Amino acid sequence: MKAVEIAENIYFIGANIKNGDLFEGMWPIPDGVSLNSYIVKGDKTALIDLVRDWDNAPEALKEQLASLNIDINNIDYLVLNHLEPDHTGWLCEFLKLNPKVTILTTQLGKNMVKGFYKNEDNVQIVKDGEKLDLGNNMELTFYTAPNVHWPETMVTYNEKSGVLFSCDAFGSYGCVDNPFDDQLDDEKHAFYDRESLRYYANIVASFSPFVQKAIDKLASLDIKMIAPSHGIIWRENPSVIIERYRRFAEYMNGPAEPEITILWGSMYGNTESALAPLIDGIKSEGVTVHLHQVPNEDVSFPLTSAYKSAGLVFAMPTYEYRMFPPVAAAIDMFGRKHLKNKKVLRIGSYGWSGGAQKEFDSITADYNWDCLEPVEWQGGCDEDTKKKIYEQGKKLAKTVKEFCGV
Ligand code: FEO
C-alpha cells in the first residue's frame, strides 16, 4: 500500500494485513484486510485512525508518512474515531514517538484510551457536531455514531472536500491495492460486494439498528467520498456503499433476500442423503439455495449467507440426545448475531431416539423464527421420508416467497 492523495491535502495511508491471522481472533480473512488511516493537512496536521502492531502495519504507516515528508513528531492531532485495537493497538508506541500529540475522541473513547492503554494524557473530548480548525481553510467536524461498531464510535467529516472518514462503517474485508471504487473492474467490485457483506454479518450485524440511525443522521451531509478504515474508498459513487449498508441493516428485521441457506452436518450420510430431495423441493419454486456444511466450513461463511437469506434449513442428526454439536455451535452464533425474522425448517436423522428437535426448539425460542413442521427419521432416509422432505422444502420456498413479496 502506498500513500495516495484522495482530495486536496487529504491522504490515504495504512497497511494491508495478509499474514493469515484471524480478524478479531476468530474470523477468517483469506484475502486479508486493510487498516486505513488518513492524513488531513491544514496549517496543523491530523492523523485519522491508527493501526495495531500487526503484520508490520506500523512500519508501513511510518514509510508512507515519510513518503509524504511528514515526521510523526509533527502530527498535531490524532483522531480516534473508534477504540477497537485494530485502529488503536499501536497507540502507546505512537505516543512515545510523538508525546505532544492531542488525541481527539468521544467521552467513552477517552475512557477506553485509559482502559486499553492506561493513558490519560493529551486526550481531548469532542462532542457531537464539534469542529476542529486545522488552519489553511481545513476543518474537521465530528459526529457521534454510537455502536457502529462500539458505543464510543464517532465519524469525522471534512466539509470542504465532502470526505467522510467513517471508520468501521461502510467497511469491508479484503486487502486494498487500488483504493478507489472507480479503479476497480467488475470482478473486483463483486469481490468487495461479497466481502463487505461477510464483514457486516461477522462484525456489524448485531448493531444494525444503530447503523440505520447513523445513516439517517448523516443523510443531511453533502458526502462526496466515503473513506472507511477497512476496504476501498468510494469516490465515484459513495451512495452504492451507503445503500448497501442500509440494505444489510434492514436484513435484521427482515424480510432479507428471497433465498434459502441450508446449514448441514452429517455423521454417516443419513442426514446428508436428505439434501437432494430438500434442494429439489426448494428449487421447484425457483428459490436460490446456498449450501454450507459444518464443521468443514468456518461459521463466518454460513453466518453471512444466513444473514442475507429470508429462509433457513438446519439439516443435522441427533447426537447423544441433543443437536449435532457443529450445527448447534453455528445456531448459537446466529443467535449472538441477532439473525431474526427467518422462515425456518429443521430436518435430520436419529439413531435410537430423538432429542435434537427438542433442544433446537428450546434454544431458538427467542430468535423470532417462524418454524415449519420438522422432518425426522430413524437411521436411513427412505423414499417416503424423502418425499416428505421434498414437500417441506417446497413449502418453505413458497413461504419465503410470500414473506419477501415475490
Ligand atoms: Fe475495525 Fe470495530 O474495528
Residues whose N, C-alpha, C, O or C-beta is under 5 A from the ligand:
A	BS01	FEO	E84 D86 H149 D168
